[in-house]
């Protein structure tokens, strides 16, 4: 299960397909390069699926921010109905671990899309029409756009979630038994605690009843709670608590000097002097070397492929 590949929907232009309104593309280096080597893309371009072609007339949102219309700028065609129907159809059949949208698009943008009344902007807080429908239908689906992925914190959070959901999908799509769910939950303990300790305890109650509930209901409730927990932001304070928890297990096998080194590194992370990758790397090293299986098997230590190098930023 550790080698699962997330299945991620993506705006086609981000992969380099020439499907933008001007006949060009918006290839993103991280999306099509580093991340692309570890995920399976599900390319989507709603405007092409509507048969608009490329190049094509540009679009914009018009009217009220509470109910904008998707309009072509020159010919004044109202595409709201067709785009809404397409979005509903796509959302109903969506089976992915995350979605990467094109930023600033009146169809696919996820934030800050302007709505016009004539030449005046009446609002800038909208989502694109297609993206809004997908997000409303799947509120716990990890979604981002390529612009926000330039932020190291948002990039790491998105990638962590899609890999966790891919592992969950791999488990629940197979011939799993209650003990498999218990083992899965145990391996994700530290990762869940870093996001939402209260949710982790609630999920534990679901797992405790694993052998006494129908399999489909158990899977439904666990999946929903797991996704919701990971949607909560992992904070420095929660990371520090998890690191100390790991230290409590690993430290029993270390001499005083090595324990002190680990404590010092964790304190340096808490003080925003080093990146998270530093204490995590040390704990992972000592857990493997000393045979602390409870810690070494935690997904928290390797939530995604190391080659992505996403924990190297120092928290603000």
SULKANOR-V453352 format. One record per helix or strand. SS is the DSSP state (helix for helix, strand for strand). FROM is the first residue (numbers start at 1). TO is the last residue. If there is no record, write none. Layout:
ss->(SS SS)
from->(FROM FROM)
to->(TO TO)
//
This chain:
ss->(strand helix helix strand helix strand strand strand helix strand strand strand helix strand helix helix helix helix helix helix helix helix helix helix helix helix helix)
from->(6 12 29 39 46 59 69 78 80 98 113 120 129 142 148 152 178 189 197 210 215 236 256 276 293 299 306)
to->(11 15 37 44 49 62 72 78 92 101 117 126 137 145 150 172 187 195 208 212 231 253 270 290 296 302 308)
//
